[in-house]
Amino acid sequence: MSRKKAFSAALKASSPVFFGYISIGFAYGFLLVKSGFEWYWAPIMSLTIFAGAAQFMAISLINQNKNFIEMGLAIFLLNARHMVYGFSVLERYTPFKRFKKYLIFGLTDETYALLTTIDPPEDADPEFFDFCVTALNQSYWTLGGILGALLGTMISWNAPGLDFALTALFVVLMIEQIRTLRRPGPFMLGLAAPAVLYALGFTDQALFLGIVISSTGCFFMKKRQPQTAGGTDD
């Protein structure tokens, strides 16, 4: 089976991700440096963590001196969706042997979207094709982070407002969730819990307690039952 053909197909398939990851990775690297970190943390975090939203969140959490429990819980819940859609690629990854662990590690939203919509060439190694798509996507993100971090060390402009990129990213994710779930309960609970905690004076523990309360409340919320136009089931 042709590895060259698999790589060429993966390169073509991942080209749209290149433009997105380079730009967002650039913002991440620049923000990382302007938040007080050395430039080399951009590639280190991108190679060992490789979770865009979680890496943005880590900058904010570290600067706020959050403890490891709060950071771990927040990032776990943020990336919990990976466990959900990860199950759908178990059958695809089962016969793989050489790159299976890396493919599991490198599975992002964009990589998942590509692997579930684009098939490898007929005479190409499917495992190597999946590996190339995943590795190329990670390289795009890492390169963007390095470029942004290096630029951040060269100029004195602090890009005021750039830290809002994290907030904007989560707003977009929240909007997509609202459009998908169409249930206001979980979002209202997530908004109300930290607001009440702050009002009661739990400022230092608001993040941790807010996550615990919101997660527990969502767990016990009853799933809304679909109804017919007449309000009764046939």
C-alpha positions in Angstrom: 0.0 0.0 0.0 1.3 3.5 -0.9 2.3 5.7 1.9 3.1 8.5 -0.4 -0.5 8.5 -1.7 -1.8 8.4 1.8 0.3 11.4 2.8 -0.7 13.4 -0.3 -4.4 12.7 0.4 -4.0 13.6 4.1 -2.3 16.8 3.1 -5.1 17.8 0.8 -7.8 16.8 3.2 -6.3 18.8 6.1 -5.6 22.0 4.1 -8.7 23.7 5.5 -7.6 23.0 9.0 -4.3 24.5 8.2 -5.7 28.0 7.9 -7.8 27.7 11.0 -5.1 26.2 13.2 -2.4 28.6 12.1 -4.5 31.7 12.9 -5.9 30.5 16.2 -2.6 28.9 17.2 -0.9 32.2 16.4 -3.3 34.0 18.8 -2.6 31.4 21.4 1.2 31.7 21.2 1.0 35.5 21.2 -1.3 35.6 24.2 0.9 33.0 26.0 4.0 35.2 25.8 2.1 38.4 26.7 0.7 36.6 29.8 4.3 36.2 31.1 5.3 32.8 29.8 8.5 32.1 27.9 8.0 31.4 24.1 9.1 27.8 24.3 6.0 26.9 26.3 3.9 27.3 23.2 5.4 24.2 21.4 5.8 22.3 24.7 2.1 22.6 25.5 1.0 22.1 21.9 3.1 18.8 21.7 2.1 17.4 25.1 -1.5 18.7 25.5 -2.7 19.6 22.0 -6.2 20.8 23.1 -6.8 24.3 21.8 -9.5 25.5 24.1 -7.9 23.8 27.1 -4.6 25.5 26.3 -6.3 28.9 26.2 -8.0 28.1 29.4 -4.7 27.0 31.0 -3.2 30.5 30.5 -6.1 32.1 32.3 -6.2 29.5 35.1 -2.5 29.7 35.8 -2.5 33.5 35.9 -5.3 33.4 38.4 -3.3 31.0 40.6 -5.9 28.3 40.5 -4.9 25.0 42.1 -4.4 21.8 40.2 -7.8 20.4 41.3 -9.7 23.4 39.9 -7.6 23.4 36.7 -7.9 19.6 36.2 -11.7 19.6 36.8 -12.3 22.6 34.5 -10.2 21.2 31.6 -11.7 17.7 32.1 -15.2 19.0 31.7 -14.2 21.1 28.8 -12.8 18.2 26.9 -15.4 15.6 28.1 -16.9 15.8 24.6 -13.9 13.9 23.3 -15.0 10.8 25.2 -18.4 11.0 23.6 -17.3 11.2 20.0 -14.3 9.1 20.6 -16.5 6.0 21.0 -17.6 6.4 17.4 -14.1 5.8 16.1 -13.3 2.7 18.2 -14.3 0.4 15.4 -12.1 2.4 12.9 -9.1 2.3 15.3 -9.5 -1.3 16.4 -7.3 -3.0 13.7 -4.6 -0.3 14.0 -1.4 -1.2 15.8 1.5 1.2 15.1 -0.2 4.6 15.6 -3.3 3.8 17.7 -2.1 5.5 20.9 -1.1 8.6 19.1 -4.4 8.7 17.1 -6.3 8.6 20.4 -4.1 11.3 21.9 -4.4 13.6 18.8 -8.1 13.3 18.2 -9.5 16.8 18.1 -12.8 18.2 16.8 -11.4 19.0 13.4 -9.5 15.8 13.1 -12.6 13.8 14.0 -14.6 15.7 11.4 -12.1 14.9 8.7 -11.7 11.2 9.6 -15.4 10.6 9.7 -16.1 12.3 6.4 -13.1 11.5 4.2 -12.0 8.0 3.3 -8.3 7.1 2.5 -7.4 6.3 -1.1 -8.2 2.7 -2.1 -4.6 1.6 -2.4 -3.3 3.6 0.7 -2.6 2.4 4.2 -5.7 3.5 6.2 -3.8 3.6 9.5 -1.0 5.7 8.0 -3.6 8.0 6.4 -5.2 8.6 9.7 -1.8 9.2 11.3 -0.9 11.8 8.7 -4.1 13.7 9.1 -3.7 13.8 12.9 0.0 14.7 12.7 -0.4 17.4 10.1 -3.2 19.0 12.1 -1.0 19.0 15.2 1.9 20.4 13.3 -0.3 23.3 12.0 -1.4 24.2 15.5 2.1 23.9 16.9 3.6 26.0 14.1 0.9 28.7 14.6 1.7 28.8 18.3 5.5 29.1 17.7 5.0 31.9 15.2 2.7 33.8 17.6 5.0 33.3 20.6 8.1 34.4 18.7 6.3 37.6 17.4 5.2 38.3 21.0 8.9 38.3 22.1 9.8 40.8 19.3 7.3 43.5 19.7 6.2 45.5 22.8 2.6 45.8 21.7 0.5 43.9 24.2 -2.5 43.5 21.9 -5.1 44.8 24.4 -8.3 42.7 24.2 -6.6 39.7 22.7 -7.2 37.8 25.9 -10.9 38.1 25.0 -10.2 35.4 22.4 -10.7 32.8 25.1 -14.0 34.3 26.1 -15.1 34.5 22.5 -14.1 30.9 21.8 -16.2 29.7 24.7 -19.1 31.9 23.7 -19.1 30.2 20.2 -18.9 26.8 21.8 -21.8 27.7 24.1 -23.9 29.0 21.2 -23.4 25.7 19.3 -24.4 23.8 22.4 -27.5 25.8 22.8 -28.5 25.4 19.2 -27.9 21.6 19.5 -29.5 20.9 22.9 -32.3 23.5 22.8 -32.6 23.2 26.6 -32.0 26.4 28.7 -31.8 24.6 32.0 -28.1 23.6 32.0 -27.0 27.0 30.7 -29.1 28.9 33.2 -27.7 26.7 36.0 -24.1 27.3 34.8 -24.7 31.0 34.9 -26.5 31.2 38.2 -24.2 28.9 40.3 -21.0 31.1 40.1 -23.1 34.3 40.4 -24.7 33.1 43.6 -21.3 32.0 45.0 -19.7 35.3 44.3 -22.7 37.1 45.9 -22.2 34.9 49.0 -18.5 35.7 49.2 -17.0 32.5 47.8 -14.8 34.3 45.4 -11.7 32.1 45.6 -13.8 28.9 45.4 -16.3 30.1 42.9 -14.8 28.2 39.9 -14.5 24.9 41.6 -17.8 25.0 43.5 -19.6 26.4 40.4 -18.4 23.5 38.3 -19.4 20.9 40.9 -22.9 22.4 41.5 -23.5 22.9 37.7 -22.3 19.4 36.9 -24.4 17.8 39.7 -27.5 19.8 38.7 -27.2 18.8 35.1 -26.8 15.2 36.0 -30.1 15.2 37.8 -32.0 17.2 35.3 -34.6 15.1 33.5 -34.2 14.7 29.8 -37.0 16.6 28.1 -39.4 14.2 26.4 -40.3 15.0 22.8 -44.0 15.6 22.2 -46.1 15.4 19.1 -48.0 18.4 17.7 -51.1 17.3 19.6 -49.3 17.0 22.9 -49.9 13.2 23.1 -48.1 10.2 21.7 -49.9 7.9 19.2 
